[in-house]
Amino acid sequence: MAHAAELAMVSGDTGTGLEFLRGQLDRFEEETGHTVTIVPMPSSTSDQFGQYRLWLAAGNSDIDVYQTDVIWAPQLADQFLDLSEAAADVVDDHFPSIIESQTVDGKLVALPAFTDAPALYYRTDLLEKYGKEVPQTWAELEETAMEIMEGEREEGNQDMWGFVFQGNSYEGLTCNALEWVASHGGGQIVEADGTISINNPQAIEAVEQAAGWVGTIAPEGVLGYMEEESRGVWQLGNAVFMRNWPYAYALGNSDGSAIAGDFDVAPLPAGSGEEGRSAATLGGWNVAVSKYSPDPEAAIELAMFLSSADVQKERAINQSNLPTIESLYDDAEIAEAQPIIPNWKEIFQNAVPRPSAPTQSNYNEVSSMFWGAVHETLSGNGTAAENLELLELDLADIKGDSW
């Protein structure tokens, strides 16, 4: 057997992910004789990315395996090993679009661990109590959220809110706001051909509508919420609706949850008008191997293990994370443990990518400017029309002749 390597990998701290990962790594250690240390990361993906960049730019050899967001491949490709050869036998098992998202200039930068698309979480008990249907449009969501929120407050729950989402100034707001804009037919900020499209009437209407939620159906504090803050309010039973990723499903049904058994998920609402449709930002996490790893073979072994069907199945059953391996959507044990997973296929059909492919190495700056303009609007600093016009000019400056 090859020598036992000492590996280190990074992981964010959303939900119970770290605990689950440790259990997986213990199994990997038993099977291979290698040891793996987890280096915890901040929960904000923007902060994680900044840390990765610093380490990789410095040629840091302490971290062997990185967990990467779906949008990071074009920006970090040069710092990671090509996994095409190692994964040649399994690459076709994954959704082609996800493999494509992790392939840069023919190089497979990372292997998919799980995929992600957000949904509208709703309280089944409260909709039933008030005789309401699941909202199909944002306008219906506003109306239903307000009515139930006011009714519950009159009955004594002063902490009840209509809708919680991720309004903090970070990548999560780009995801939320892209959904609002795309659902109104307002495009994808920057289109696939590189055209800057964000300054248009539908996008303005979408962001203006969302600004109207702050302080009415959503708390003022939503301007500081990331995934875990919104889940905290929701899981205490203090929100009618929530926009969040699949991980919140298993946690919502866990022991001690105030809402266990009283909620379900649906595709996010559509915008108004003829072009209105449901839109969900394509997310997901992958595993990449640093080209500075002193033990690349063992590190690749770990990446292959974490993206394997076995581990994805356990992650689906225990964490409600969505597999990237298509066959697992037909797995009876997954369907029994997490009946929601087969249903997520419909949400996937509405998935929209963030503009990381057309903007390439400029994506983080583009996203940061977009979430900044939206956060200003949500905070009441300027209208959507003013802020998106300024954003268009700023994006044109970054673009120059081309991205």
C-alpha distance (Angstrom), angle and dihedral (degrees) to the residues before:
residue distance angle dihedral
M1 . . .
A2 3.79 . .
H3 3.80 116.5 .
A4 3.80 117.7 -75.8
A5 3.79 108.0 -103.1
E6 3.80 128.2 -150.8
L7 3.78 106.2 -135.5
A8 3.80 133.6 -176.0
M9 3.79 127.5 -159.5
V10 3.79 133.7 -179.3
S11 3.79 125.9 -127.0
G12 3.82 135.6 177.6
D13 3.81 120.3 -129.1
T14 3.81 105.2 -121.6
G15 3.81 113.6 147.1
T16 3.81 115.2 -41.1
G17 3.79 93.8 -31.4
L18 3.81 96.7 120.3
E19 3.79 94.1 53.4
F20 3.80 91.7 50.1
L21 3.80 92.5 45.6
R22 3.80 91.1 52.1
G23 3.80 89.4 55.2
Q24 3.81 90.5 52.0
L25 3.78 92.1 47.9
D26 3.80 91.2 51.0
R27 3.80 87.6 58.2
F28 3.81 91.5 47.6
E29 3.82 89.7 51.0
E30 3.81 91.3 51.7
E31 3.80 92.6 48.2
T32 3.81 97.5 45.4
G33 3.80 109.0 22.9
H34 3.84 89.8 -125.3
T35 3.81 120.1 123.9
V36 3.80 123.8 -136.5
T37 3.80 127.9 -160.3
I38 3.82 120.1 -162.1
V39 3.80 115.6 -137.5
P40 3.85 105.6 -158.2
M41 3.78 119.4 -133.9
P42 3.83 133.1 -159.9
S43 3.82 115.1 -88.0
S44 3.83 92.8 -120.2
T45 3.80 107.4 91.0
S46 3.81 89.9 -152.9
D47 3.83 89.3 59.3
Q48 3.81 90.8 45.9
F49 3.78 91.6 52.6
G50 3.81 91.5 50.3
Q51 3.80 90.3 52.6
Y52 3.81 92.7 47.9
R53 3.78 90.7 51.4
L54 3.80 92.3 52.5
W55 3.80 93.5 48.5
L56 3.80 95.2 44.8
A57 3.80 94.0 45.1
A58 3.80 87.8 54.1
G59 3.82 91.7 50.2
N60 3.81 90.1 -118.1
S61 3.82 109.5 -167.4
D62 3.84 95.1 -173.0
I63 3.82 93.9 85.2
D64 3.81 117.3 61.0
V65 3.80 103.2 173.0
Y66 3.80 127.8 34.1
Q67 3.79 127.2 -163.6
T68 3.79 105.1 -138.0
D69 3.78 135.4 -163.8
V70 3.80 116.2 -122.0
I71 3.84 91.5 -109.3
W72 3.81 98.1 54.6
A73 3.81 101.2 72.7
P74 3.85 97.4 90.8
Q75 3.81 91.8 49.1
L76 3.80 100.0 45.9
A77 3.81 100.8 32.1
D78 3.82 94.4 110.9
Q79 3.81 92.4 56.5
F80 3.81 97.9 51.9
L81 3.81 133.1 72.7
D82 3.80 120.6 -109.1
L83 3.82 107.1 -106.9
S84 3.83 96.2 -173.6
E85 3.78 95.2 105.9
A86 3.82 96.3 42.9
A87 3.81 91.8 48.8
A88 3.81 98.1 38.6
D89 3.83 93.5 115.1
V90 3.81 96.9 47.8
V91 3.78 105.0 33.6
D92 3.82 93.3 93.0
D93 3.82 91.4 57.2
H94 3.83 91.0 70.2
F95 3.81 127.6 77.2
P96 3.83 104.2 -83.9
S97 3.83 93.2 -133.5
I98 3.81 90.4 58.1
I99 3.81 93.9 49.2
E100 3.81 87.0 47.6
S101 3.82 90.7 53.1
Q102 3.83 89.6 55.8
T103 3.81 95.8 45.6
V104 3.80 117.6 92.7
D105 3.82 119.6 -178.7
G106 3.81 90.0 -20.2
K107 3.81 93.4 -50.0
L108 3.81 119.4 120.4
V109 3.80 99.0 -136.8
A110 3.82 98.4 -178.5
L111 3.80 141.3 3.0
P112 3.81 118.7 -121.2
A113 3.81 116.3 -109.1
F114 3.80 99.4 175.1
T115 3.76 137.6 -20.8
D116 3.73 129.4 -132.6
A117 3.76 142.4 -157.6
P118 3.80 122.9 165.6
A119 3.78 126.1 -122.4
L120 3.78 139.7 -167.0
Y121 3.80 108.7 -96.4
Y122 3.80 112.5 -154.9
R123 3.80 136.9 -177.6
T124 3.81 106.4 -113.5
D125 3.82 92.0 -168.0
L126 3.81 94.0 53.6
L127 3.82 95.2 45.2
E128 3.79 88.2 51.4
K129 3.81 92.9 46.6
Y130 3.83 91.3 53.7
G131 3.82 95.5 37.1
K132 3.81 93.6 -117.5
E133 3.80 132.6 151.0
V134 3.81 124.0 -135.8
P135 3.83 104.1 -86.0
Q136 3.80 114.6 -106.9
T137 3.82 95.6 -170.3
W138 3.81 135.5 36.4
A139 3.80 89.4 -114.3
E140 3.82 90.3 56.3
L141 3.82 89.6 47.4
E142 3.83 90.8 54.0
E143 3.79 92.4 50.3
T144 3.83 96.4 44.9
A145 3.81 93.3 42.5
M146 3.82 92.0 51.9
E147 3.81 94.8 46.9
I148 3.83 95.1 48.7
M149 3.81 93.3 41.2
E150 3.80 92.0 53.2
G151 3.81 92.2 44.4
E152 3.81 93.0 51.3
R153 3.80 92.2 46.5
E154 3.81 90.5 52.1
E155 3.81 87.4 53.6
G156 3.79 90.7 54.6
N157 3.81 109.0 -88.4
Q158 3.81 99.1 118.4
D159 3.83 90.0 171.3
M160 3.82 94.8 62.7
W161 3.81 117.7 120.3
G162 3.79 130.1 -175.1
F163 3.80 101.3 -134.9
V164 3.79 137.3 5.6
F165 3.81 125.7 -168.1
Q166 3.81 139.3 151.1
G167 3.81 107.9 -73.5
N168 3.80 101.3 155.9
S169 3.80 119.1 119.3
Y170 3.84 98.3 -98.2
E171 3.82 142.9 86.9
G172 3.81 91.6 -66.7
L173 3.81 89.8 65.7
T174 3.81 89.6 53.5
C175 3.83 86.8 56.8
N176 3.81 94.5 48.1
A177 3.79 94.3 43.9
L178 3.81 94.0 45.2
E179 3.82 86.6 57.0
W180 3.79 92.2 51.3
V181 3.80 92.2 48.0
A182 3.82 96.7 43.1
S183 3.81 91.6 45.1
H184 3.82 89.0 59.3
G185 3.81 92.3 48.9
G186 3.81 90.9 -104.1
G187 3.82 97.2 134.5
Q188 3.80 131.9 -122.2
I189 3.85 103.5 -65.9
V190 3.82 90.7 -105.4
E191 3.80 116.6 23.6
A192 3.82 126.3 -131.5
D193 3.83 90.7 -97.0
G194 3.82 91.8 54.0
T195 3.83 97.0 -101.6
I196 3.82 113.9 147.5
S197 3.80 102.5 -128.0
I198 3.81 106.0 162.3
N199 3.82 99.5 103.4
N200 3.81 100.1 76.5
P201 3.83 135.4 117.7
Q202 3.83 95.3 -106.1
A203 3.81 92.9 51.1
I204 3.81 90.8 47.4
E205 3.81 91.0 50.3
A206 3.83 91.3 49.0
V207 3.81 95.9 51.3
E208 3.82 92.8 41.9
Q209 3.81 89.8 52.5
A210 3.82 91.4 51.6
A211 3.82 90.9 49.2
G212 3.81 86.8 58.9
W213 3.82 90.7 61.3
V214 3.81 94.6 62.2
G215 3.80 109.4 97.8
T216 3.82 92.6 4.0
I217 3.83 112.2 62.5
A218 3.83 93.6 -5.1
P219 3.81 125.6 51.0
E220 3.83 119.6 -107.2
G221 3.80 84.3 -118.6
V222 3.82 90.2 68.5
L223 3.82 85.4 85.9
G224 3.81 85.8 74.1
Y225 3.81 99.1 38.8
M226 3.78 125.2 117.8
E227 3.83 123.5 177.3
E228 3.79 96.5 -72.0
E229 3.82 96.1 47.0
S230 3.80 92.0 52.9
R231 3.82 90.9 45.0
G232 3.82 89.4 51.0
V233 3.83 92.4 57.8
W234 3.79 91.9 42.8
Q235 3.80 96.3 47.2
L236 3.81 92.3 50.8
G237 3.81 86.5 59.7
N238 3.80 94.7 -107.9
A239 3.82 102.1 122.6
V240 3.80 133.8 60.9
F241 3.82 94.5 -156.8
M242 3.81 135.0 18.9
R243 3.77 134.2 -176.6
N244 3.79 109.6 -144.0
W245 3.79 146.9 132.3
P246 3.84 126.1 -88.4
Y247 3.83 94.6 -95.2
A248 3.83 89.7 75.2
Y249 3.81 91.2 62.7
A250 3.82 98.3 70.7
L251 3.81 91.1 40.3
G252 3.81 91.4 51.3
N253 3.80 89.6 56.5
S254 3.81 95.3 43.9
D255 3.81 125.1 116.0
G256 3.78 112.0 -75.0
S257 3.82 94.8 20.2
A258 3.82 110.9 138.7
I259 3.81 91.4 -142.2
A260 3.82 102.4 41.3
G261 3.81 108.8 146.4
D262 3.81 92.6 5.1
F263 3.80 101.5 91.8
D264 3.78 143.4 57.6
V265 3.80 138.0 179.9
A266 3.80 134.8 -115.6
P267 3.81 135.6 174.8
L268 3.81 112.3 -75.3
P269 3.82 114.8 -91.8
A270 3.79 122.4 -88.0
G271 3.78 124.9 -118.7
S272 3.76 123.6 -115.0
G273 3.78 128.2 -88.1
E274 3.78 134.0 39.1
E275 3.80 92.9 -54.9
G276 3.80 93.7 50.6
R277 3.80 114.6 128.1
S278 3.79 140.6 146.9
A279 3.81 113.5 -88.2
A280 3.81 129.2 -173.2
T281 3.80 123.8 -175.2
L282 3.79 112.5 -118.9
G283 3.78 108.4 -121.0
G284 3.75 134.9 162.6
W285 3.77 143.8 138.8
N286 3.76 131.8 -109.6
V287 3.78 139.2 -176.3
A288 3.79 121.8 -119.9
V289 3.81 131.7 -177.4
S290 3.80 119.4 -132.0
K291 3.78 114.6 -124.4
Y292 3.82 86.1 -139.2
S293 3.83 93.3 61.2
P294 3.82 110.9 127.0
D295 3.85 88.5 -148.2
P296 3.81 105.3 41.6
E297 3.81 95.4 162.6
A298 3.81 93.5 54.2
A299 3.82 90.6 42.3
I300 3.82 90.9 53.2
E301 3.82 88.2 48.5
L302 3.82 88.5 55.3
A303 3.83 92.6 47.8
M304 3.81 90.6 50.1
F305 3.82 90.4 49.2
L306 3.83 94.0 50.0
S307 3.81 92.2 50.3
S308 3.83 95.0 43.2
A309 3.81 123.9 119.0
D310 3.83 91.5 -113.9
V311 3.79 94.1 55.4
Q312 3.82 93.1 40.7
K313 3.81 89.1 52.6
E314 3.81 92.0 51.8
R315 3.79 90.4 45.5
A316 3.81 89.9 51.9
I317 3.82 92.8 49.0
N318 3.82 97.1 42.9
Q319 3.80 103.9 29.6
S320 3.84 102.7 24.7
N321 3.82 87.4 -125.2
L322 3.80 113.6 157.0
P323 3.80 115.9 -113.8
T324 3.80 121.0 -125.7
I325 3.82 89.4 -151.6
E326 3.78 106.5 92.0
S327 3.82 97.1 -149.2
L328 3.83 91.3 61.6
Y329 3.82 90.2 69.9
D330 3.82 86.3 70.3
D331 3.82 94.4 46.4
A332 3.82 110.2 123.9
E333 3.82 95.1 -151.1
I334 3.81 92.2 52.6
A335 3.80 91.0 47.0
E336 3.81 90.6 50.5
A337 3.82 95.3 47.6
Q338 3.81 96.0 39.1
P339 3.82 109.0 19.1
I340 3.77 87.6 178.1
I341 3.82 95.4 68.1
P342 3.83 98.3 73.5
N343 3.84 87.1 48.1
W344 3.79 91.8 56.1
K345 3.80 89.1 75.6
E346 3.82 88.6 83.0
I347 3.81 91.1 53.2
F348 3.81 88.9 50.8
Q349 3.77 90.9 55.8
N350 3.83 86.7 64.3
A351 3.81 94.8 48.3
V352 3.81 118.6 133.3
P353 3.81 122.0 -166.2
R354 3.77 121.6 -130.4
P355 3.83 111.4 -115.6
S356 3.82 95.1 -99.3
A357 3.83 94.0 122.0
P358 3.85 97.7 55.5
T359 3.82 95.1 38.8
Q360 3.83 95.3 41.1
S361 3.80 113.0 174.0
N362 3.82 89.9 7.6
Y363 3.80 93.3 60.2
N364 3.79 97.1 101.5
E365 3.78 92.3 51.4
V366 3.82 91.2 46.1
S367 3.80 91.7 49.3
S368 3.79 92.4 46.0
M369 3.82 91.2 52.4
F370 3.80 90.9 47.3
W371 3.81 95.8 49.6
G372 3.82 88.7 43.8
A373 3.82 92.3 55.1
V374 3.80 91.4 46.3
H375 3.81 93.2 46.3
E376 3.82 90.3 51.6
T377 3.81 89.2 52.3
L378 3.81 93.7 47.0
S379 3.81 88.7 48.7
G380 3.82 91.8 53.8
N381 3.82 95.0 -109.6
G382 3.79 101.4 134.3
T383 3.81 130.1 -27.9
A384 3.79 125.3 -77.1
A385 3.82 89.0 -109.7
E386 3.83 92.6 54.8
N387 3.80 95.3 42.5
L388 3.82 96.1 46.0
E389 3.81 90.9 48.0
L390 3.82 89.7 54.1
L391 3.81 89.6 45.0
E392 3.80 91.1 54.2
L393 3.83 90.2 54.0
D394 3.82 92.3 47.4
L395 3.79 91.9 49.2
A396 3.80 90.8 49.2
D397 3.83 88.3 54.8
I398 3.81 91.8 53.7
K399 3.78 92.6 44.5
G400 3.80 96.7 51.8
D401 3.82 107.1 164.4
S402 3.78 92.3 -18.2
W403 3.78 141.8 -15.5
